[in-house]
Amino acid sequence: MEELSPINYITPDSVPTLLLHGTMDYLVGYKTALKTIKTLKENNVPCDLVTCEGLEHQFKGCTDKMVEDYFGKVNSFFCKFSK
């Protein structure tokens, strides 16, 4: 499975990347998101990580307030890089 990881395909030409990741994700551990962000930064790719505290892979338990906050961050990121 390691060879299928998106982290292996990050290059300086990768597009700006935003990750939303739950700290309780049991399918893709939160450490993977941190490693991905580190690799993106090492390749000078604009990136950001939105940490979804206490949420699992499917964002179970996400409140309306959390959705509003997360999508505000998504909107800001895309507005910054879309032209």
C-alpha positions as CSV (number, residue, x, y, z in Angstrom):
1,M,0.0,0.0,0.0
2,E,2.9,2.4,0.7
3,E,3.6,2.7,-3.0
4,L,0.0,3.9,-3.6
5,S,0.4,6.8,-1.1
6,P,-0.2,10.2,-2.6
7,I,2.9,11.4,-0.7
8,N,5.0,9.6,-3.2
9,Y,3.8,11.8,-6.0
10,I,4.4,15.2,-4.5
11,T,6.8,17.4,-6.5
12,P,7.6,21.1,-6.7
13,D,5.0,21.2,-9.5
14,S,2.2,19.9,-7.3
15,V,-0.9,22.1,-7.1
16,P,-1.7,24.1,-3.9
17,T,-3.1,21.5,-1.4
18,L,-5.5,21.8,1.5
19,L,-6.0,18.9,3.8
20,L,-8.9,18.5,6.3
21,H,-8.0,15.7,8.6
22,G,-9.7,14.3,11.8
23,T,-7.4,13.6,14.7
24,M,-9.3,10.4,15.4
25,D,-9.1,9.1,11.8
26,Y,-8.7,5.3,12.1
27,L,-8.2,4.7,8.3
28,V,-5.6,7.3,7.6
29,G,-3.8,8.3,10.7
30,Y,-3.4,12.0,11.6
31,K,0.4,11.6,11.5
32,T,0.0,10.8,7.8
33,A,-1.5,14.3,7.3
34,L,1.4,15.9,9.2
35,K,3.9,13.9,7.1
36,T,2.1,15.0,3.9
37,I,2.1,18.7,4.9
38,K,5.8,18.4,5.7
39,T,6.6,16.9,2.3
40,L,4.5,19.5,0.5
41,K,6.4,22.3,2.3
42,E,9.8,20.6,1.5
43,N,8.8,20.9,-2.1
44,N,7.7,24.5,-1.8
45,V,4.0,23.6,-2.5
46,P,1.5,26.0,-1.0
47,C,-0.4,24.0,1.5
48,D,-2.5,24.1,4.7
49,L,-3.8,21.6,7.2
50,V,-7.2,22.0,8.9
51,T,-7.2,19.9,12.0
52,C,-10.6,18.5,12.8
53,E,-10.2,17.8,16.5
54,G,-11.8,14.5,17.6
55,L,-13.3,13.6,14.2
56,E,-13.0,10.3,12.4
57,H,-12.4,9.6,8.7
58,Q,-16.0,10.3,7.7
59,F,-16.1,13.4,10.0
60,K,-18.7,11.7,12.2
61,G,-19.8,13.9,15.0
62,C,-19.2,17.1,13.1
63,T,-21.4,19.9,14.3
64,D,-23.0,22.6,12.2
65,K,-20.5,25.1,13.8
66,M,-17.6,22.9,12.8
67,V,-18.9,22.6,9.2
68,E,-19.2,26.4,9.0
69,D,-15.7,26.9,10.3
70,Y,-14.1,24.2,8.1
71,F,-15.9,25.4,4.9
72,G,-14.9,29.0,5.7
73,K,-11.3,27.8,5.7
74,V,-11.8,25.8,2.5
75,N,-13.3,28.9,0.8
76,S,-10.5,31.1,2.0
77,F,-7.9,28.7,0.7
78,F,-9.5,28.3,-2.8
79,C,-10.0,32.1,-3.1
80,K,-6.3,32.6,-2.4
81,F,-5.2,30.2,-5.2
82,S,-8.0,30.4,-7.8
83,K,-7.5,33.0,-10.6
